[in-house]
C-alpha cells in the first residue's frame, strides 16, 4: 500500500503545473542541503578536538547546551518543516485502511531533512566518543538524543498551526536565554545532569524512546480521528462582524479593493502571520547597525539592512500578489474589473506598509541620524523601484494560498521560478551598488542621494511601469487560473 501511495505522489509531482519550477527548486535546495550536511559533518568530526583545545570536556559541554539545541530545533521546525499532506478525497471512498493512510503520512516526516541532518553531527561525534574509550554507554546516549529529535518531529506535528502554544514556547526559550545571559538563572545547571544521565546510566535512555512512542501515538490518533471529509468541511461558527471602511469609498474601485485587502489582513491566519513577520523585519537591522557582527559592518550591508527594515511588509505580502486572492481568482477574472485598479490597490497597500514600517523604525535614530537616513532612503527605493519589481514577480507566481494556515509564510515551492529569481536580484543589488558607488567616490551622503534618486525616478515613471506590468498580468492570467485549480 505504501508503494502505491509513493507512486501516486510521484505522478502528482510530474503532472503538476509547477513541474519545471519544482525541479529547479529541488536542485537549489539540494545544493543548500549538501552544504548544511557538510557543516554538520565537519562539526561532528572536529568538535571533539576543538573543545579539548579550549580545555572543555566534550560530552559534558554538549549535554550542557543540548536543551537549547533541542528547543531551537523545535522552533525552526515550526517555521520551516512542511507538514505531511495526503489528498484523502480520492482515497476515502476506496477500501483502504485509514490507519495505512495515517501511518504513511506520518512516515514521510521520519525521513525529513530536519531529522536526517542531525545524524551527520551526532553519528561521528558518538563514534569519536567510543574511540576515546567512553564505552557502549555513548551509544545509549546517542539513541536517547536521536529519540529526542524524533520526539520534536511529532511534537511539531501536534502543535502545527497552534500559534498560542508556539508563542508560549518561544517566550520560554527567550526568557531562559535572557536569564542565563544576565546570570539570573541557568537552566543548563539542571538539564545538563539529566542529559548526562543518558550516558552514566543504563536505563535513563529509555525515557526519550518512550516519549517518541507516546508522541507518535498521539499524532496518529489525532489524524485518524479527523480522517473524514466532514471534519475538513465543517466550519466553526463565530460571530460575524461587519467592517465597512466607508472612508475608502471616496477612492472608487481602488477603495473597494483596499477594503478587501484590509479585511484579508485582519481576518486570516496566514495574512496575520505576514504582519507579524513584517514587524520582525524591523528589528533585523540591529544585526547590522550595532556593529556586533564584523562582516556586516560595511556600507553595502548597511543599505541592505535599510531596504529590509522598511520593506518587510512589501516583500512578505507583495511576493504573493495575486495569490492572496487565489480562492476566488476565477470569479474575479469573470467580472468587469479593470486590472489596473486591482494592481494599484496592492501597490498602495505596500506603500502604506512601507511608510508605517519606516515610522516604527525611528528608534534607529539612537544609532545616529545617518543610520536612520539609510532606512529612509531604503524606503524611498522600496516605494519607487522594489514595489514594481515585487508586483512584476507576482505575475509569474502560481501559488494558491491557504489563508487558514500560517505555514509557508516565508515562501512556497511554486513561488520559485527562474523569472522571479532574476527579478529579485535587483531588489538588493541595485541599492547596495548605488550606495557603495556614492560612498567611495564622493561621500556617504552622496551614496544616500543615489539610492533616493533611483527611488524617486521609479516613482515618477510608475504609470509607464504599471502599463507594462498590467500587460504581463493579462498574459499570465489563464496560466495562473489553471495553476490555482490544482491542489498539489
C-alpha positions in Angstrom: 0.0 0.0 0.0 2.8 2.4 0.8 4.4 1.7 -2.6 1.0 2.7 -4.2 1.0 5.9 -2.2 4.5 6.8 -3.3 3.5 6.1 -6.9 0.6 8.5 -6.7 2.7 11.2 -5.2 5.3 10.8 -8.0 2.6 11.1 -10.6 1.3 14.2 -8.9 4.8 15.7 -8.9 5.3 15.0 -12.6 1.9 16.3 -13.6 2.0 19.5 -11.5 1.6 22.9 -13.3 4.8 23.9 -11.5 6.8 20.8 -12.5 9.6 22.9 -14.1 10.0 25.1 -11.0 9.8 22.1 -8.7 12.8 20.6 -10.5 14.8 23.8 -10.3 13.9 24.4 -6.7 14.8 20.8 -5.7 18.2 21.3 -7.3 18.9 24.5 -5.4 17.5 23.1 -2.1 19.6 20.0 -2.7 22.7 22.2 -3.0 22.0 24.0 0.2 21.1 20.7 1.9 24.6 19.4 0.9 26.2 22.5 2.3 24.4 22.2 5.6 25.1 18.4 5.7 28.8 19.1 5.2 28.8 21.7 8.0 27.1 19.3 10.4 29.6 16.6 9.4 32.6 18.9 10.0 31.2 19.8 13.4 30.7 16.1 14.3 34.2 15.2 13.2 36.2 18.1 14.6 34.1 19.5 17.6 35.7 17.0 20.0 39.2 18.2 19.3 38.1 21.9 19.2 36.5 21.6 22.7 39.6 19.9 24.1 41.8 22.7 22.8 39.7 25.1 24.9 40.0 22.7 27.9 36.3 21.8 27.7 35.0 18.3 28.4 33.3 17.4 25.0 30.4 15.2 26.3 29.6 17.4 29.3 29.7 20.6 27.1 27.3 19.1 24.5 25.0 18.0 27.3 25.1 21.5 28.9 23.7 23.2 25.8 21.6 20.4 24.5 18.4 21.9 25.9 18.8 25.0 23.7 19.7 22.8 20.7 16.5 20.8 21.0 14.3 23.8 21.7 15.9 25.7 18.8 15.3 22.7 16.6 11.6 22.7 17.5 11.2 26.4 16.8 13.0 26.0 13.4 10.7 23.1 12.5 7.6 25.1 13.3 8.6 27.7 10.8 10.2 25.6 8.0 9.2 21.9 8.2 6.5 21.0 5.8 3.7 19.0 7.4 2.6 15.7 5.9 -0.1 16.2 3.3 -2.1 13.5 1.6 -5.1 14.2 -0.6 -7.7 11.9 1.1 -10.7 12.7 -1.1 -10.0 10.0 -3.7 -8.8 7.6 -1.1 -11.5 7.8 1.5 -14.1 6.1 -0.8 -11.7 3.2 -1.6 -11.3 0.0 0.5 -8.1 1.4 2.1 -7.4 1.1 5.8 -7.4 4.6 7.4 -4.5 3.5 9.6 -2.4 2.9 6.5 -3.1 6.4 5.2 -2.1 8.0 8.5 1.0 5.8 9.0 2.1 6.7 5.5 1.6 10.5 6.1 3.5 10.4 9.4 6.2 8.1 7.9 7.0 10.8 5.4 8.1 13.1 8.2 10.5 10.5 9.6 12.8 10.8 6.5 12.6 14.6 6.6 15.8 16.5 6.2 15.1 18.1 9.6 15.6 14.7 11.2 18.3 13.2 9.0 20.6 16.3 9.1 21.2 15.8 12.9 22.8 12.4 12.3 25.7 14.0 10.4 26.7 15.6 13.7 25.8 13.1 16.3 27.0 9.9 14.5 30.7 11.0 14.0 30.7 12.6 17.5 29.4 9.4 19.1 31.9 7.4 17.1 34.7 9.6 18.4 33.4 9.1 22.0 33.5 5.3 21.5 37.0 5.6 20.0 38.2 7.7 23.0 37.0 5.0 25.4 33.6 6.2 26.6 32.3 2.7 26.1 28.9 1.4 25.0 27.2 4.0 27.1 28.0 6.5 24.4 25.8 4.5 22.0 22.9 4.6 24.6 23.4 8.3 24.9 23.2 8.6 21.1 20.0 6.6 20.9 18.5 9.0 23.5 19.4 12.1 21.5 18.0 10.6 18.3 14.8 9.8 20.2 14.5 13.4 21.4 15.0 14.7 17.8 12.2 12.4 16.6 10.0 13.5 19.5 10.5 17.0 18.3 9.3 15.8 14.9 6.0 14.5 16.2 5.5 17.3 18.7 5.8 19.7 15.8 3.0 17.8 14.0 0.8 18.1 17.1 1.3 21.8 17.6 1.1 22.6 13.9 -1.0 25.8 13.5 -1.5 26.1 17.3 0.1 29.5 17.5 -0.7 30.0 21.2 1.4 27.0 22.1 4.2 28.0 19.8 4.4 31.6 21.1 4.4 30.3 24.7 7.3 28.0 23.8 9.2 30.9 22.1 8.6 33.1 25.2 10.0 30.4 27.5 13.1 29.9 25.3 13.7 33.6 25.1 13.2 34.1 28.9 15.6 31.3 29.7 18.2 32.7 27.3 18.0 36.2 28.8 18.0 34.9 32.3 21.2 32.9 31.6 22.9 35.8 29.8 22.4 38.1 32.7 23.2 35.3 35.2 19.8 35.3 36.9 19.0 31.7 36.3 20.9 29.0 34.4 18.6 26.2 33.2 21.6 24.2 32.0 22.7 23.5 35.6 19.6 21.2 35.8 19.3 19.9 32.3 23.0 19.0 31.9 22.8 16.4 34.7 19.6 14.9 33.1 21.2 14.6 29.6 24.4 13.3 31.1 22.4 10.7 32.9 21.6 9.2 29.5 25.3 8.3 29.4 26.0 7.4 33.1 23.0 5.1 33.5 21.9 2.0 31.5 18.2 2.8 31.7 17.5 6.6 31.5 17.9 6.5 27.7 14.6 4.6 27.6 12.7 7.8 28.7 13.1 9.6 25.3 12.4 6.4 23.5 9.1 6.2 25.4 8.5 9.8 24.5 8.8 9.0 20.8 6.3 6.2 21.1 3.8 8.5 23.0 4.1 11.4 20.6 3.8 9.2 17.6 0.7 7.6 19.1 -0.9 10.9 19.9 -0.1 12.2 16.3 -1.6 9.0 14.8 -4.7 9.2 17.0 -5.2 12.9 16.2 -5.1 12.5 12.5 -7.0 9.2 12.4 -10.0 10.7 14.3 -10.0 13.6 11.7 -9.6 11.5 8.6 -13.1 12.3 7.4 -14.3 14.7 4.7 -16.9 16.1 7.1 -14.1 17.1 9.5 -12.5 19.3 6.9 -15.8 20.6 5.6 -17.2 21.6 9.0 -16.9 25.2 9.8 -16.7 26.6 13.3 -19.4 29.1 14.0 -18.3 32.5 15.0 -20.0 35.8 15.5 -20.0 37.8 12.2 -18.6 41.3 12.3 -19.2 43.9 9.7 -16.4 46.4 8.8 -17.4 48.9 6.2 -14.3 51.2 6.0 -16.6 53.7 4.4 -13.9 56.3 4.4 -12.3 54.4 1.5 -15.4 54.8 -0.7 -14.0 58.2 -2.0 -11.4 56.2 -3.9 -13.9 54.3 -6.0 -13.0 50.9 -7.3 -9.5 51.3 -5.8 -11.1 51.8 -2.4 -13.1 48.6 -2.8 -10.0 46.6 -3.4 -8.2 48.2 -0.5 -11.1 47.4 1.8 -11.0 43.7 0.8 -7.2 43.6 1.4 -7.5 45.2 4.8 -10.2 42.7 5.8 -8.0 39.9 4.5 -5.0 41.0 6.6 -7.2 41.3 9.8 -9.2 38.1 9.5 -7.0 35.3 8.2 -4.2 33.4 9.9 -1.8 33.4 7.0 -2.0 37.1 6.4 -1.8 37.9 10.1 1.5 35.9 10.1 2.7 38.2 7.3 2.0 41.2 9.5 4.0 39.6 12.4 6.9 38.9 10.1 6.8 42.5 8.9 7.3 43.7 12.5 10.2 41.2 13.0 11.9 42.5 9.9 12.1 46.0 11.5 14.4 44.6 14.2 16.6 42.8 11.6 18.7 46.0 11.2 20.0 45.5 14.8 22.4 42.9 13.4 23.9 45.5 11.1 23.8 48.8 12.9 25.0 47.7 16.3 28.4 46.6 14.8 28.0 43.3 16.7 28.9 41.3 13.6 32.2 42.3 11.9 31.2 41.0 8.4 28.1 43.2 8.5 30.0 46.4 9.4 30.4 47.9 5.9 28.5 50.3 3.7 26.8 47.9 1.3 25.5 45.6 4.1 24.0 48.6 5.9 21.9 49.7 3.0 20.9 46.1 2.6 19.6 46.3 6.1 17.9 49.6 5.4 15.9 48.1 2.5 14.9 45.1 4.6 13.9 47.1 7.7 11.5 49.3 5.7 10.4 46.7 3.2 9.3 43.8 5.4 5.6 44.1 4.5 6.4 44.8 0.9 8.4 41.6 0.5 6.3 39.2 2.5 2.9 40.5 1.2 3.9 41.6 -2.3 5.6 38.3 -3.3 2.2 36.6 -3.3 0.2 39.0 -5.4 -2.2 37.8 -6.8 -2.1 34.6 -4.8 -3.8 36.2 -1.8 -7.0 36.1 -4.0 -6.4 32.6 -5.3 -9.6 31.2 -3.6 -11.8 33.4 -5.7 -9.5 34.5 -8.5 -11.6 32.8 -11.2 -14.7 34.7 -10.1 -12.7 38.0 -10.1 -11.5 37.4 -13.7 -15.0 36.7 -14.9 -16.2 40.2 -13.6 -15.8 43.5 -15.3 -12.8 44.5 -13.3 -10.0 46.8 -14.5 -6.7 45.0 -13.9 -5.1 48.4 -13.4 -7.3 49.2 -10.4 -6.6 45.7 -9.0 -2.8 46.2 -9.3 -2.9 49.7 -8.0 -4.7 48.7 -4.8 -2.0 46.1 -4.0 0.7 48.7 -4.7 -0.9 51.4 -2.5 -1.2 48.8 0.3 2.5 48.0 0.0 3.4 51.7 0.0 1.3 52.3 3.2 3.0 49.3 4.8 6.5 50.6 3.9 5.7 54.1 5.3 4.4 52.6 8.6 7.5 50.3 8.9 9.8 53.3 8.4 8.0 55.3 11.1 8.1 52.4 13.5 11.9 52.1 12.8 12.5 55.6 14.0 14.2 54.2 17.1 17.2 53.6 14.9 17.9 57.3 15.5 19.6 56.1 18.6 22.5 54.9 16.4 22.7 58.2 14.6 20.9 60.3 12.0 22.8 58.7 9.2 21.7 55.3 10.2 18.0 56.3 10.1 18.6 58.1 6.8 19.8 54.8 5.4 16.4 53.3 6.4 14.5 56.3 4.9 16.3 56.1 1.5 15.7 52.3 1.6 12.0 53.0 2.0 12.1 55.5 -0.9 13.8 52.9 -3.1 11.3 50.3 -2.0 8.3 52.5 -3.0 9.8 53.7 -6.3 11.5 50.5 -7.5 11.1 47.4 -5.4 7.3 47.7 -5.2 7.2 47.5 -9.0 9.7 44.5 -9.1 7.6 42.7 -6.5 4.4 43.2 -8.5 6.2 42.1 -11.6 7.5 38.9 -9.9 4.0 38.2 -8.6 2.7 37.8 -12.2 4.8 34.6 -12.5 3.9 33.1 -9.2 1.4 30.2 -9.5 0.9 29.5 -5.8 -2.7 29.1 -4.3 -2.6 30.2 -0.7 -4.5 28.6 2.1 -5.5 31.6 4.3 -6.4 29.4 7.2 -2.8 28.3 7.9 0.3 30.2 9.0 2.7 27.8 7.3 5.0 28.7 4.5 4.9 32.4 5.4 8.4 32.7 4.1 7.5 31.3 0.7 6.3 28.3 -1.2 7.9 26.0 -3.8 5.6 27.2 -6.6 6.6 30.8 -5.8 10.1 30.0 -7.1 11.0 30.0 -10.8 13.8 31.4 -12.9 11.9 34.6 -13.8 11.1 35.5 -10.2 14.7 34.8 -9.2 16.1 37.1 -11.9 13.5 39.8 -11.0 14.5 39.5 -7.3 18.2 40.2 -7.9 17.9 44.0 -8.4 15.9 44.4 -5.3 19.1 44.3 -3.1 22.0 44.5 -5.6 20.9 47.9 -7.1 20.6 49.9 -3.9 23.7 48.3 -2.4 25.7 49.1 -5.6 24.4 52.7 -5.8 25.2 53.4 -2.1 28.6 51.9 -2.3 29.4 53.8 -5.5 28.5 57.1 -4.0 30.1 56.2 -0.6 33.6 55.6 -2.0 33.6 58.0 -5.0 32.2 61.0 -3.0 30.8 60.7 0.5 28.2 58.6 2.5 25.6 61.3 1.9 26.1 61.2 -1.8 25.5 57.4 -1.6 22.2 58.0 0.1 21.3 60.6 -2.6 22.0 58.0 -5.3 19.7 55.5 -3.7 16.9 58.0 -3.1 17.2 59.4 -6.6 16.6 55.9 -8.1 13.5 55.6 -5.9 12.2 59.0 -6.9 12.9 58.2 -10.6 11.0 54.9 -10.3 8.0 56.7 -8.7 8.0 59.3 -11.4 7.7 56.6 -14.2 5.2 54.4 -12.2 2.4 54.8 -14.8 4.7 53.6 -17.6 5.8 50.6 -15.4 2.2 49.9 -14.4 1.2 49.6 -18.1 3.9 47.0 -18.7 3.0 45.1 -15.6 -0.7 45.1 -16.5 0.0 43.5 -19.9 2.1 40.8 -18.3 -0.6 40.0 -15.7 -3.1 39.7 -18.5 -0.8 37.4 -20.5 -0.3 35.2 -17.5 -4.0 35.2 -16.4 -5.1 31.9 -17.8 -2.0 30.0 -16.7 -2.5 31.4 -13.2 -6.1 30.3 -13.1 -5.1 26.8 -14.2 -2.5 26.6 -11.5 -4.9 27.8 -8.8 -7.2 24.9 -9.6 -4.5 22.4 -8.6 -4.4 21.3 -5.0 -0.9 19.6 -5.1 
